[in-house]
């Protein structure tokens, strides 16, 4: 194991997320604007649908600032709104079966429309024009890379009670101990993972437990391979309490990179989660870390340089479980 490293606590201020994508973004704002237009249309043209969905809406949200007609309106506010819909009342669950991350569908639709429009414009030049054959393949590559980036494959989740699975796809960059005042003895065991733009960027829960804290830090966008990114970059900390040993704290850090500007986490305090469950993503190149109390009896299964897959690769096994 490497020498004890400097504390990774960011030189930033922790805030409570106000949406599943606390950093905002162009596509998020565009989708929210579309949602406002859609709700106006539904109230004007389909009042019966609006009444039916109001009857099916569950939960409560006193003085709710969110205008919720159906499940689509909870996409960005699931973690801060008290309303919810039963699975059988969510007519849009089919979108989860597209093989693409739900958080990236707006980006996929927008780029598809832009690329299609530009492709039609190039086609207007004629098949014999040099610009058609030069630019059309570039558009196709851009479109394919974006769709490829937001892919969300199914994974086989290990079922052994003692394992901790990878929260992300990528390459292991750290297997060490670091200073962290929030862990017993002021030390934590860390496994760091770098996600390139070619990796799946959906994040998964490393171990079954309960969410006890969610903190968002607005910051810089250094390259995710830069050692300073852990203390200066925008990031979100998800703290979990181990189901089989409640005193054990597990922390997953979603850290932005130079290209990644949007962190997504749909969980809130009190949620019970299962190992391998999807909980969010980081859009484009980034870094994910998982921290545990130092001094635990662990059988570590990975080393620096290993490729791992979120939800299916076993990072370590707890010897006391």
Buried (B, 14 or more C-beta within 10 A) or exposed (E): EEEEBEBBBBEBEBEEBBBBBBBBBEBBEBBBEEBEEBBEEBEEEEEEBBEEBEEBBEEEBEEBEBEBBBBBBBBBBBBBBEBBBEEEBBEEEEEEEEEBBBBBBBBBBBBEEEBEEBBEEBEEEEEEEEEBEEBBEEBEEBBEEBBEBBBBEEBEBBEEEBBBBBBBBBBBBBBBBBBBEBBBEEBBBBBBBBBBBEBBBBBBBBBBBBBBBBBBBBBBBBBBBBEEBBBBBBBBBBBBBBBEEEEBBBBBBBBBBBBBBBBBBBBBEEBEBEBBBBBBBBBBBBBBBBBBBBEBEBEBBBEEEBEBBBBBBBBBBBEEB
